[in-house]
Amino acid sequence: MEGNRIRLASDFYITRDGTPAASIVVRTGAPDKVMEAARDLQDIIRRMSGAELPICDDAFRVEGNKILLGPSGYTRIHNVVFPEQKGEWCLLRRREDTLVLAGNDEGCYTGTQFAVTMLLERLGCGWFGPEELWQVIPQKKTLTVGYLDILHTPQFSCRRTRVLEKNPEIGRRWYQGGDKSLIEHAYSILFPREQYFEAHPDWYCMHGGVRDPYNNRSIHLESWQMCYSNPELAQAVSNPISRLWQKQHIKREYAKAARAAGQTAQGAAGTAKTTGAAAKKAAEKSRQAASFAARHWKGALIVGGVGLMLLLVMGGLQSCTAMFGSTGTGLAATSYLSEDNDMLGAEAAYAVLEADLQHELDNYESLHPGYDEYRFDLDEIKHDPYVLTSILSALHNGVFTLGEVQGDLAMLFEKQYILTQTIETETRYRTETRTDSEGNTYTVEVPYTYYICNVKLENFDLSHLPIYILTEEQMGFYAAYMQTLGNRPDLFPNGSYPHASIPKEPTYYEIPPEALKDEAFAAMIAEAEKYVGYPYVWGGSSPSTSFDCSGFISWVINHSGWNVGRQTAQGLYNICTPVSPEQAKPGDLVFFVGTYDTAGMSHVGLYVGNSVMLHCGDPISYTNLNSSYWQQHFYCYGRLP
């Protein structure tokens, strides 16, 4: 540390000698405001350096330096904490190979765009007027940034002028915005008539001998204004503004202290857990390896039954398979090697974390009292024990003890579950009975603040984490374990994994010879059938990591004569021409919606004719499109260009 500045190993390269050195990353289905900011950043960087940064979807593995625009899977994995405040803010934060640019984009706010503009200004850009003459876009082949940790919160909720409204491009560069429109007569917002008129009628303008407390502009335009010549009003104005500045400063300092305290507490808790669990270590790794063959004789039969289909990872498994010799390669590559006590213990420890979370939610009102209303938006608390065990096995080269994975369990839990609390306030009114000086009773409507506690739990899905936290080699291990359930279908007999006790055999289909006369389709199916039996891995896009649905189709068509890059299901749909079911032919793609919670296309397969598709289910397999499930989610066929 140097003061409160973090030392970083090197600068963050955005471009290097006129070539891209970073990628812009947005989440799947990012809001229009984020996409506009991404394209703006891409355009200005291109104009500065000649390098066009790719804009990537967070569902894919992105290597190298990453500019993360807005919340995404990557910001979650990197534990980026965004402000909980509802007003406008923007964040610029650099950590090693990531640069986070984000802001509040809800409603009228454009925080992410402001973050982009602040970065560009630090790279030397400037916008001083509406024409090119007043714009500075320096020419630099290499663009870098050093340390960045900025949370910018505008001091004023209105930053609008009529001049900037006529020049929206300059307006957004000058951080024009806010949720209030105080074009001229701003004091009336600071001193609402319903609160101040009765006590201070002379603060409000007189017109025609009448002070209008109801802001009736249709009758008296001038009565809408306040009496700016009143010295008492001028003195009162200064106080709220001073308090506003002070309040904003205190909030920022409090948030900074809270974050620091939270990080310290988390670190201490993690250390304590790890130390306490270390006593539960079982046998040595060497003994685990030596006893493998005896303990997993059933597993040997299972691997034989699926044909040792995971040769996909053989190139990356030499360190594991060397313990067993060449004859045991397939078995070692696909099997859990840890002791049962350690694997079951890890699952139990994770279940305890989930039980604690559930207890927190079940008793939230008593644990967090003081609010008038509680509103809950909760994802289900659940995980697949085979996914957990496969991740831990991949992280530890095939063998782990319970003591070794305590920190991993805490890390995975933190990334899978995000619990947030936000507080809303509303001004409501209650009727009170009062007595005047003559003893007469009357009722008045008295305003009060009504507090609403919003509680949100997000389950990121444990199976979505590997693409972010594992290396490509570890992803290969993970895919192998998931394909055969570690050759231990008996380990979690009541697990949530579908048909956990049954090896996942692919289904096959014999392509009619006449369909293979189409050379393009013949090339596609020749490539696609190489991977029949490979497991579904969310975010996977190559044989070394296995595939998800869009990763599989992208790989097939890119190795069959096209060059479309790595696409999502929606991206593949966008490059296709829709065709009717009657016109569909082998080689077309088939698209589905609603197979999981995402906007647009959620699944894609390769149509092979006769109402059959080849797709990455679990595992990659052929399936009949006439089933009720696929008919329910079917959207259309699409023809590649």
C-alpha positions as CSV (number, residue, x, y, z in Angstrom):
1,M,0.0,0.0,0.0
2,E,1.1,3.6,-0.6
3,G,-1.2,5.8,1.4
4,N,-4.5,4.4,0.4
5,R,-3.3,3.7,-3.1
6,I,-2.9,0.1,-4.1
7,R,0.3,-0.9,-5.9
8,L,-0.4,-2.7,-9.2
9,A,2.1,-4.9,-10.9
10,S,1.7,-3.0,-14.2
11,D,-0.5,-0.6,-16.2
12,F,-3.7,-1.9,-17.7
13,Y,-3.4,-1.9,-21.4
14,I,-6.4,-1.0,-23.5
15,T,-4.6,-1.0,-26.8
16,R,-1.0,-1.8,-27.6
17,D,0.7,-0.4,-30.8
18,G,-2.6,0.0,-32.6
19,T,-4.0,-3.4,-31.7
20,P,-6.6,-4.4,-29.2
21,A,-5.3,-5.4,-25.8
22,A,-8.6,-5.6,-23.9
23,S,-12.2,-6.7,-24.5
24,I,-15.4,-4.8,-23.6
25,V,-17.6,-7.2,-21.6
26,V,-21.4,-6.8,-21.1
27,R,-23.9,-9.2,-19.6
28,T,-26.3,-11.2,-21.8
29,G,-29.3,-9.1,-22.6
30,A,-27.6,-5.9,-21.3
31,P,-29.8,-2.8,-21.2
32,D,-29.8,-0.4,-24.2
33,K,-28.0,2.2,-22.1
34,V,-25.1,-0.1,-21.4
35,M,-24.9,-1.3,-25.0
36,E,-24.8,2.4,-26.2
37,A,-22.0,3.1,-23.7
38,A,-20.1,0.0,-25.0
39,R,-20.4,1.1,-28.6
40,D,-19.4,4.6,-27.7
41,L,-16.3,3.4,-25.9
42,Q,-15.5,1.1,-28.8
43,D,-15.9,4.0,-31.3
44,I,-13.8,6.6,-29.4
45,I,-11.0,4.0,-28.7
46,R,-11.0,3.2,-32.5
47,R,-10.7,6.8,-33.4
48,M,-7.9,7.3,-30.9
49,S,-5.8,4.3,-31.6
50,G,-7.1,2.6,-34.8
51,A,-7.8,-0.6,-32.7
52,E,-11.4,-1.8,-32.4
53,L,-12.1,-3.5,-29.1
54,P,-14.4,-6.5,-29.3
55,I,-17.7,-6.3,-27.4
56,C,-18.2,-9.7,-25.7
57,D,-21.0,-11.4,-23.9
58,D,-20.3,-12.5,-20.3
59,A,-21.7,-16.0,-21.0
60,F,-18.4,-16.7,-22.8
61,R,-14.9,-17.1,-21.6
62,V,-13.0,-13.9,-22.2
63,E,-9.2,-14.1,-21.9
64,G,-6.8,-11.2,-21.1
65,N,-7.7,-7.7,-20.0
66,K,-11.4,-7.0,-19.6
67,I,-13.3,-3.8,-19.4
68,L,-16.5,-4.7,-17.6
69,L,-19.4,-2.4,-18.4
70,G,-22.2,-2.6,-15.9
71,P,-23.0,-5.7,-13.7
72,S,-22.2,-9.0,-15.3
73,G,-21.1,-12.5,-14.4
74,Y,-17.6,-11.3,-14.3
75,T,-18.2,-8.4,-11.9
76,R,-19.9,-10.9,-9.7
77,I,-17.0,-13.4,-9.8
78,H,-14.6,-10.6,-9.1
79,N,-16.6,-9.5,-6.1
80,V,-17.3,-6.0,-7.4
81,V,-19.6,-4.3,-4.9
82,F,-21.8,-1.7,-6.4
83,P,-23.3,1.2,-4.4
84,E,-26.8,0.6,-3.0
85,Q,-27.8,4.2,-3.2
86,K,-30.7,5.0,-5.5
87,G,-29.5,8.3,-6.9
88,E,-27.1,8.8,-9.7
89,W,-23.5,7.4,-9.4
90,C,-20.8,6.0,-11.6
91,L,-17.9,3.8,-10.7
92,L,-14.4,3.3,-12.2
93,R,-12.3,0.6,-10.6
94,R,-9.2,-1.2,-11.9
95,R,-8.0,-4.4,-10.4
96,E,-5.1,-6.2,-12.2
97,D,-6.6,-7.4,-15.5
98,T,-10.1,-6.0,-15.1
99,L,-11.4,-2.4,-15.4
100,V,-14.9,-1.9,-14.1
101,L,-17.0,1.0,-15.6
102,A,-20.6,1.1,-14.2
103,G,-23.3,3.3,-13.0
104,N,-26.9,3.6,-12.1
105,D,-28.9,3.4,-15.3
106,E,-32.3,3.2,-13.8
107,G,-35.0,5.5,-15.0
108,C,-33.5,8.8,-16.2
109,Y,-30.0,8.0,-15.0
110,T,-27.1,7.3,-17.4
111,G,-24.4,6.4,-15.0
112,T,-22.5,3.8,-17.2
113,Q,-22.2,6.4,-20.0
114,F,-20.8,8.9,-17.5
115,A,-18.2,6.3,-16.3
116,V,-17.2,5.8,-20.0
117,T,-16.8,9.5,-20.5
118,M,-14.7,9.9,-17.3
119,L,-12.4,7.2,-18.5
120,L,-12.1,8.8,-22.0
121,E,-11.3,12.2,-20.3
122,R,-8.5,10.5,-18.4
123,L,-7.1,9.2,-21.7
124,G,-6.9,12.8,-23.0
125,C,-10.3,13.3,-24.7
126,G,-12.3,16.5,-24.3
127,W,-15.6,17.8,-25.4
128,F,-15.9,21.6,-25.2
129,G,-18.6,22.4,-27.7
130,P,-21.1,20.8,-30.1
131,E,-18.8,20.8,-33.2
132,E,-15.7,18.9,-34.1
133,L,-13.6,22.1,-33.7
134,W,-14.4,21.9,-30.0
135,Q,-13.6,18.2,-29.5
136,V,-10.3,16.7,-28.6
137,I,-9.7,13.1,-29.6
138,P,-5.9,12.5,-29.3
139,Q,-4.1,10.0,-31.5
140,K,-2.4,7.4,-29.4
141,K,-1.5,3.9,-30.6
142,T,-1.1,2.6,-27.0
143,L,-3.6,3.4,-24.4
144,T,-3.1,2.5,-20.7
145,V,-4.5,3.3,-17.3
146,G,-3.0,2.8,-13.9
147,Y,-4.7,2.8,-10.6
148,L,-8.4,3.7,-10.7
149,D,-10.9,3.6,-7.8
150,I,-13.4,6.3,-8.3
151,L,-17.0,6.5,-7.1
152,H,-18.5,9.7,-8.5
153,T,-21.8,10.9,-7.1
154,P,-23.1,14.3,-8.4
155,Q,-23.8,16.8,-5.6
156,F,-26.9,18.1,-7.4
157,S,-29.9,16.1,-8.5
158,C,-30.4,18.5,-11.4
159,R,-27.7,19.2,-14.0
160,R,-29.8,20.5,-16.9
161,T,-29.5,23.7,-19.0
162,R,-31.5,24.6,-22.0
163,V,-28.3,25.0,-24.0
164,L,-27.2,21.4,-23.4
165,E,-30.7,20.1,-24.1
166,K,-30.3,21.4,-27.7
167,N,-27.0,19.5,-27.9
168,P,-27.7,16.1,-26.4
169,E,-24.3,14.7,-27.5
170,I,-22.5,17.4,-25.5
171,G,-25.0,17.1,-22.8
172,R,-24.2,13.5,-22.0
173,R,-20.5,14.3,-22.1
174,W,-20.9,17.1,-19.6
175,Y,-22.7,14.8,-17.2
176,Q,-26.0,16.4,-17.7
177,G,-28.7,14.5,-16.0
178,G,-30.4,14.0,-12.6
179,D,-33.9,13.2,-11.7
180,K,-35.2,16.7,-11.2
181,S,-35.8,19.5,-13.6
182,L,-35.1,22.8,-11.9
183,I,-34.7,24.9,-14.9
184,E,-35.4,28.3,-13.2
185,H,-37.4,28.5,-10.1
186,A,-35.6,25.9,-8.0
187,Y,-36.4,27.2,-4.5
188,S,-39.9,25.9,-4.8
189,I,-38.6,22.4,-4.7
190,L,-36.5,23.0,-1.6
191,F,-39.5,24.6,0.2
192,P,-42.7,22.8,-0.9
193,R,-45.8,24.9,-0.2
194,E,-47.6,22.2,1.6
195,Q,-44.9,22.2,4.3
196,Y,-43.8,25.8,4.5
197,F,-46.7,28.1,3.3
198,E,-48.6,28.1,6.6
199,A,-45.6,29.2,8.7
200,H,-43.9,31.4,6.1
201,P,-46.5,32.9,3.7
202,D,-44.2,35.8,3.0
203,W,-41.7,33.5,1.3
204,Y,-44.1,33.1,-1.6
205,C,-44.8,35.6,-4.3
206,M,-47.8,37.9,-4.1
207,H,-49.8,38.6,-7.3
208,G,-52.8,40.9,-7.4
209,G,-52.8,41.0,-3.6
210,V,-53.0,37.2,-3.3
211,R,-50.4,34.7,-2.3
212,D,-51.1,31.4,-4.1
213,P,-50.1,28.4,-2.0
214,Y,-51.2,25.8,-4.5
215,N,-48.9,26.7,-7.4
216,N,-51.9,27.5,-9.6
217,R,-49.9,28.7,-12.7
218,S,-52.9,28.8,-14.9
219,I,-54.3,31.7,-12.8
220,H,-51.2,33.5,-11.7
221,L,-47.9,32.7,-13.4
222,E,-46.0,35.0,-11.2
223,S,-47.4,33.3,-8.0
224,W,-45.5,30.1,-8.9
225,Q,-42.3,31.9,-8.0
226,M,-41.0,32.5,-4.6
227,C,-40.2,35.9,-3.1
228,Y,-36.5,36.0,-3.8
229,S,-36.2,39.5,-2.2
230,N,-37.1,38.1,1.2
231,P,-33.8,38.0,3.2
232,E,-35.2,35.3,5.6
233,L,-35.8,33.0,2.5
234,A,-32.2,33.6,1.3
235,Q,-30.8,32.6,4.7
236,A,-33.0,29.5,4.8
237,V,-31.9,28.5,1.3
238,S,-28.2,28.3,2.4
239,N,-28.9,25.8,5.2
240,P,-30.5,23.0,3.1
241,I,-27.8,23.2,0.5
242,S,-25.0,23.1,3.2
243,R,-26.8,20.1,4.8
244,L,-27.0,18.4,1.4
245,W,-23.3,18.6,0.8
246,Q,-22.5,17.4,4.3
247,K,-25.0,14.5,4.0
248,Q,-23.4,13.3,0.8
249,H,-19.9,13.4,2.3
250,I,-21.0,11.5,5.4
251,K,-22.8,8.9,3.3
252,R,-19.7,8.3,1.2
253,E,-17.4,8.0,4.2
254,Y,-19.8,5.7,5.9
255,A,-20.0,3.4,2.9
256,K,-16.2,3.3,2.6
257,A,-15.8,2.4,6.2
258,A,-18.6,-0.3,6.0
259,R,-16.9,-1.9,3.0
260,A,-13.5,-2.0,4.7
261,A,-15.0,-3.5,7.9
262,G,-16.9,-6.1,5.9
263,Q,-13.8,-7.2,4.0
264,T,-11.9,-7.5,7.3
265,A,-14.6,-9.5,8.9
266,Q,-15.0,-11.8,6.0
267,G,-11.2,-12.5,5.9
268,A,-11.1,-13.3,9.7
269,A,-14.2,-15.5,9.5
270,G,-12.7,-17.5,6.5
271,T,-9.4,-18.0,8.4
272,A,-11.2,-19.2,11.5
273,K,-13.3,-21.7,9.5
274,T,-10.3,-23.1,7.7
275,T,-8.3,-23.6,10.9
276,G,-11.2,-25.3,12.6
277,A,-11.9,-27.7,9.8
278,A,-8.3,-28.7,9.2
279,A,-8.5,-31.3,12.0
280,K,-10.9,-33.3,9.9
281,K,-8.3,-34.4,7.3
282,A,-8.5,-38.0,6.4
283,A,-5.9,-40.2,4.6
284,E,-2.9,-39.2,2.6
285,K,-3.5,-38.5,-1.2
286,S,-1.2,-41.4,-2.1
287,R,-3.3,-43.8,-0.2
288,Q,-6.4,-42.5,-1.9
289,A,-4.9,-43.1,-5.3
290,A,-3.7,-46.6,-4.4
291,S,-7.1,-47.7,-3.1
292,F,-9.0,-46.3,-6.1
293,A,-9.2,-49.4,-8.2
294,A,-10.6,-51.4,-5.3
295,R,-13.1,-48.8,-4.2
296,H,-14.4,-48.1,-7.7
297,W,-14.8,-51.4,-9.5
298,K,-18.4,-50.3,-10.4
299,G,-17.0,-47.2,-11.9
300,A,-14.8,-49.2,-14.2
301,L,-17.8,-50.8,-15.7
302,I,-19.6,-47.5,-16.0
303,V,-16.7,-45.9,-17.9
304,G,-16.6,-49.0,-20.2
305,G,-20.4,-48.6,-20.8
306,V,-20.1,-45.0,-22.0
307,G,-17.1,-45.9,-24.1
308,L,-14.5,-43.8,-22.3
309,M,-16.1,-40.9,-24.2
310,L,-14.0,-38.2,-22.6
311,L,-10.9,-38.5,-24.7
312,L,-11.6,-34.8,-25.1
313,V,-9.6,-34.0,-22.0
314,M,-6.8,-36.5,-22.4
315,G,-4.3,-33.9,-23.5
316,G,-4.8,-32.0,-20.3
317,L,-4.9,-34.9,-17.9
318,Q,-1.4,-36.2,-17.9
319,S,-0.6,-35.2,-14.3
320,C,-3.7,-37.1,-13.1
321,T,-3.4,-40.2,-15.3
322,A,0.4,-40.7,-14.7
323,M,-0.5,-42.3,-11.3
324,F,-2.4,-45.1,-12.9
325,G,-0.5,-45.9,-16.1
326,S,-1.8,-46.0,-19.6
327,T,-4.4,-48.8,-19.0
328,G,-6.2,-46.7,-16.4
329,T,-6.2,-43.4,-18.3
330,G,-10.0,-43.2,-19.0
331,L,-10.9,-44.3,-15.5
332,A,-8.6,-41.9,-13.7
333,A,-9.6,-39.0,-15.9
334,T,-13.3,-39.3,-15.1
335,S,-13.3,-40.4,-11.4
336,Y,-13.5,-38.7,-8.1
337,L,-10.3,-39.7,-6.2
338,S,-11.1,-38.1,-2.8
339,E,-12.2,-40.0,0.3
340,D,-16.0,-40.4,0.7
341,N,-15.8,-38.7,4.1
342,D,-14.2,-35.6,2.5
343,M,-16.6,-35.4,-0.4
344,L,-19.7,-36.0,1.8
345,G,-18.3,-33.6,4.4
346,A,-17.8,-30.9,1.8
347,E,-21.4,-31.3,0.6
348,A,-22.7,-31.2,4.2
349,A,-20.6,-28.1,5.0
350,Y,-22.1,-26.3,1.9
351,A,-25.6,-27.5,3.0
352,V,-25.0,-25.9,6.4
353,L,-24.2,-22.5,4.7
354,E,-27.4,-22.8,2.8
355,A,-29.4,-23.7,5.9
356,D,-28.0,-20.6,7.7
357,L,-29.0,-18.5,4.7
358,Q,-32.5,-20.0,4.8
359,H,-32.8,-19.3,8.5
360,E,-31.8,-15.7,7.9
361,L,-34.6,-15.4,5.3
362,D,-37.2,-17.3,7.4
363,N,-36.6,-14.9,10.3
364,Y,-35.7,-11.8,8.5
365,E,-38.3,-9.5,10.1
366,S,-37.2,-10.4,13.6
367,L,-33.5,-10.3,12.8
368,H,-33.9,-6.9,11.0
369,P,-36.6,-5.1,12.9
370,G,-37.7,-1.5,12.5
371,Y,-39.4,-1.4,9.1
372,D,-43.1,-0.8,8.3
373,E,-43.2,-3.4,5.5
374,Y,-41.0,-6.2,4.1
375,R,-41.0,-7.2,0.5
376,F,-39.2,-10.3,-0.7
377,D,-37.8,-11.3,-4.1
378,L,-36.1,-14.6,-3.5
379,D,-34.5,-17.2,-5.7
380,E,-34.6,-20.8,-4.5
381,I,-31.8,-22.0,-2.4
382,K,-30.4,-25.1,-3.9
383,H,-27.3,-26.6,-5.6
384,D,-26.3,-29.9,-7.3
385,P,-23.9,-31.9,-5.1
386,Y,-22.2,-33.4,-8.2
387,V,-21.5,-29.9,-9.5
388,L,-20.0,-28.9,-6.2
389,T,-17.9,-32.1,-5.9
390,S,-16.7,-31.7,-9.5
391,I,-15.7,-28.1,-9.1
392,L,-13.7,-29.0,-5.9
393,S,-12.1,-31.9,-7.6
394,A,-11.1,-29.8,-10.6
395,L,-9.7,-27.1,-8.4
396,H,-7.5,-29.6,-6.5
397,N,-6.2,-31.8,-9.3
398,G,-8.6,-34.6,-8.6
399,V,-8.1,-35.1,-4.8
400,F,-9.1,-32.9,-1.9
401,T,-9.6,-33.1,1.8
402,L,-12.3,-31.3,3.8
403,G,-9.8,-29.1,5.5
404,E,-8.4,-28.0,2.1
405,V,-11.6,-26.8,0.7
406,Q,-13.1,-24.8,3.5
407,G,-12.0,-21.6,1.8
408,D,-13.3,-22.8,-1.6
409,L,-16.7,-23.6,-0.1
410,A,-17.0,-20.0,1.3
411,M,-15.8,-18.6,-2.0
412,L,-18.3,-20.6,-4.0
413,F,-21.2,-19.8,-1.6
414,E,-20.4,-16.1,-1.8
415,K,-20.4,-16.1,-5.6
416,Q,-23.6,-18.3,-5.9
417,Y,-25.8,-16.4,-3.5
418,I,-26.1,-12.6,-3.3
419,L,-28.4,-11.2,-0.6
420,T,-29.2,-7.5,-0.8
421,Q,-31.3,-5.2,1.2
422,T,-32.5,-1.8,0.0
423,I,-34.7,0.6,1.9
424,E,-37.5,2.7,0.3
425,T,-39.3,5.5,2.0
426,E,-42.7,6.9,1.2
427,T,-44.5,9.9,2.6
428,R,-47.9,8.7,3.9
429,Y,-50.6,10.5,5.9
430,R,-52.5,9.6,9.1
431,T,-55.5,11.3,10.5
432,E,-55.0,12.9,13.9
433,T,-57.6,14.5,16.1
434,R,-56.7,17.9,17.7
435,T,-58.4,20.4,19.9
436,D,-58.3,24.2,19.3
437,S,-58.1,26.9,22.0
438,E,-61.9,27.0,22.4
439,G,-62.1,23.3,23.0
440,N,-63.4,22.3,19.6
441,T,-62.0,19.1,18.1
442,Y,-60.9,18.8,14.5
443,T,-58.9,16.3,12.3
444,V,-55.8,16.9,10.3
445,E,-53.8,14.8,7.9
446,V,-50.3,14.5,9.3
447,P,-47.4,13.3,7.0
448,Y,-45.1,10.6,8.2
449,T,-42.3,8.5,6.7
450,Y,-43.2,4.9,5.8
451,Y,-40.2,2.5,5.6
452,I,-40.1,-0.4,3.2
453,C,-37.4,-3.0,3.4
454,N,-36.8,-4.8,0.0
455,V,-34.9,-8.1,0.4
456,K,-33.5,-9.8,-2.8
457,L,-31.8,-13.1,-3.0
458,E,-30.1,-14.1,-6.3
459,N,-29.0,-17.6,-7.0
460,F,-26.4,-17.4,-9.7
461,D,-26.5,-21.3,-10.2
462,L,-23.4,-23.2,-9.1
463,S,-23.1,-24.8,-12.5
464,H,-22.5,-21.3,-14.1
465,L,-19.5,-20.6,-12.0
466,P,-16.8,-22.9,-13.5
467,I,-16.4,-20.8,-16.7
468,Y,-15.4,-17.9,-14.5
469,I,-13.2,-19.5,-11.8
470,L,-11.5,-22.5,-13.6
471,T,-8.7,-22.6,-16.0
472,E,-9.3,-24.2,-19.4
473,E,-7.4,-27.3,-18.1
474,Q,-9.5,-27.4,-15.0
475,M,-12.7,-27.0,-17.1
476,G,-11.7,-30.2,-18.9
477,F,-11.5,-32.0,-15.6
478,Y,-14.8,-30.6,-14.5
479,A,-16.5,-31.7,-17.8
480,A,-15.0,-35.2,-17.3
481,Y,-16.4,-35.5,-13.8
482,M,-19.8,-34.3,-14.8
483,Q,-20.0,-36.7,-17.7
484,T,-19.6,-39.8,-15.5
485,L,-20.7,-38.2,-12.1
486,G,-17.1,-39.1,-11.0
487,N,-18.0,-42.8,-11.6
488,R,-19.8,-42.5,-8.3
489,P,-23.6,-42.5,-9.0
490,D,-24.0,-43.9,-5.6
491,L,-22.4,-40.9,-3.8
492,F,-25.4,-38.7,-3.8
493,P,-28.4,-41.0,-4.5
494,N,-30.9,-38.2,-3.6
495,G,-29.0,-35.5,-5.4
496,S,-30.8,-32.9,-7.5
497,Y,-28.9,-33.9,-10.6
498,P,-31.4,-35.6,-13.1
499,H,-31.1,-39.3,-13.0
500,A,-28.0,-39.2,-10.9
501,S,-27.9,-42.9,-10.5
502,I,-27.9,-43.6,-14.2
503,P,-25.0,-42.8,-16.5
504,K,-26.0,-40.2,-19.1
505,E,-26.0,-42.2,-22.3
506,P,-26.5,-40.1,-25.5
507,T,-29.1,-41.1,-28.1
508,Y,-28.1,-41.6,-31.7
509,Y,-29.8,-41.2,-35.1
510,E,-28.7,-42.5,-38.5
511,I,-28.7,-39.6,-41.0
512,P,-30.5,-40.6,-44.3
513,P,-27.9,-40.9,-47.1
514,E,-29.8,-38.5,-49.3
515,A,-29.4,-35.7,-46.7
516,L,-25.6,-36.1,-46.9
517,K,-25.6,-35.2,-50.6
518,D,-25.7,-31.6,-49.4
519,E,-21.9,-30.9,-48.9
520,A,-22.5,-28.1,-46.4
521,F,-24.7,-30.3,-44.2
522,A,-22.3,-33.3,-44.6
523,A,-19.4,-31.1,-43.3
524,M,-21.5,-29.9,-40.4
525,I,-22.7,-33.3,-39.3
526,A,-19.2,-34.8,-39.7
527,E,-17.9,-32.2,-37.2
528,A,-20.9,-32.3,-34.9
529,E,-20.9,-36.1,-34.4
530,K,-17.3,-36.0,-33.1
531,Y,-18.8,-34.7,-29.8
532,V,-21.8,-36.8,-29.3
533,G,-21.8,-37.8,-25.6
534,Y,-19.9,-34.7,-24.4
535,P,-21.5,-33.2,-21.3
536,Y,-23.3,-29.8,-21.1
537,V,-21.0,-27.2,-19.5
538,W,-22.5,-23.7,-19.2
539,G,-20.3,-21.3,-21.1
540,G,-18.3,-24.1,-22.7
541,S,-17.2,-23.4,-26.3
542,S,-14.5,-25.9,-27.3
543,P,-13.7,-29.6,-27.0
544,S,-11.2,-28.9,-24.2
545,T,-13.9,-27.4,-22.0
546,S,-17.0,-29.2,-23.5
547,F,-19.9,-27.1,-24.6
548,D,-23.2,-25.4,-23.9
549,C,-25.9,-25.2,-26.6
550,S,-24.7,-22.1,-28.4
551,G,-21.0,-22.9,-27.9
552,F,-21.6,-26.3,-29.6
553,I,-23.4,-24.9,-32.6
554,S,-20.9,-22.0,-32.9
555,W,-18.0,-24.5,-32.9
556,V,-19.7,-26.7,-35.5
557,I,-20.5,-24.0,-38.0
558,N,-17.1,-22.3,-37.5
559,H,-15.4,-25.6,-38.4
560,S,-17.7,-26.3,-41.4
561,G,-17.1,-23.4,-43.7
562,W,-18.5,-20.4,-41.8
563,N,-16.7,-17.8,-39.6
564,V,-19.3,-16.3,-37.2
565,G,-17.3,-16.3,-34.0
566,R,-18.6,-17.4,-30.6
567,Q,-22.3,-16.5,-30.5
568,T,-25.2,-16.8,-28.1
569,A,-28.4,-18.5,-29.2
570,Q,-29.8,-15.0,-29.8
571,G,-26.7,-14.1,-31.8
572,L,-27.1,-17.2,-34.0
573,Y,-30.7,-16.3,-34.5
574,N,-29.7,-12.8,-35.6
575,I,-27.5,-14.0,-38.4
576,C,-30.0,-16.5,-39.7
577,T,-33.0,-16.1,-42.1
578,P,-36.2,-17.5,-40.5
579,V,-37.8,-20.3,-42.5
580,S,-41.1,-22.1,-42.0
581,P,-41.2,-25.7,-40.7
582,E,-42.4,-26.8,-44.1
583,Q,-39.2,-25.2,-45.7
584,A,-36.8,-26.4,-43.1
585,K,-34.0,-28.7,-44.3
586,P,-31.0,-30.5,-42.8
587,G,-28.4,-28.0,-41.9
588,D,-30.8,-25.3,-40.7
589,L,-30.7,-24.3,-37.1
590,V,-33.7,-24.6,-34.8
591,F,-34.4,-22.1,-32.0
592,F,-36.3,-22.2,-28.7
593,V,-37.5,-19.7,-26.1
594,G,-38.3,-20.1,-22.4
595,T,-36.1,-23.1,-21.7
596,Y,-34.5,-21.0,-19.0
597,D,-35.0,-17.5,-17.7
598,T,-33.5,-15.3,-20.4
599,A,-34.7,-12.8,-22.9
600,G,-34.9,-13.9,-26.6
601,M,-33.6,-17.2,-27.8
602,S,-32.7,-19.5,-25.0
603,H,-31.7,-22.7,-26.8
604,V,-30.4,-23.7,-30.3
605,G,-29.8,-27.0,-32.1
606,L,-28.8,-28.4,-35.5
607,Y,-31.7,-29.7,-37.5
608,V,-31.0,-33.0,-39.3
609,G,-34.4,-33.7,-40.9
610,N,-37.4,-35.9,-40.0
611,S,-38.2,-33.7,-36.9
612,V,-34.8,-34.6,-35.3
613,M,-32.1,-32.2,-34.1
614,L,-28.6,-32.7,-32.7
615,H,-28.0,-30.4,-29.8
616,C,-26.1,-29.9,-26.6
617,G,-28.5,-31.2,-24.0
618,D,-26.8,-33.2,-21.3
619,P,-25.0,-34.8,-23.0
620,I,-24.7,-33.8,-26.7
621,S,-27.3,-36.0,-28.3
622,Y,-30.0,-36.4,-30.9
623,T,-33.6,-35.7,-29.9
624,N,-37.1,-35.8,-31.4
625,L,-38.6,-32.3,-31.9
626,N,-42.2,-33.7,-31.6
627,S,-41.9,-34.2,-27.9
628,S,-44.3,-32.0,-25.8
629,Y,-41.3,-30.2,-24.2
630,W,-39.7,-29.0,-27.5
631,Q,-43.1,-28.2,-29.1
632,Q,-43.9,-26.0,-26.1
633,H,-40.7,-24.0,-26.4
634,F,-40.2,-24.1,-30.2
635,Y,-39.8,-20.7,-31.9
636,C,-38.6,-21.1,-35.4
637,Y,-36.1,-22.6,-37.9
638,G,-33.2,-20.4,-39.2
639,R,-31.0,-20.7,-42.3
640,L,-27.4,-19.7,-42.1
641,P,-26.2,-17.2,-44.7
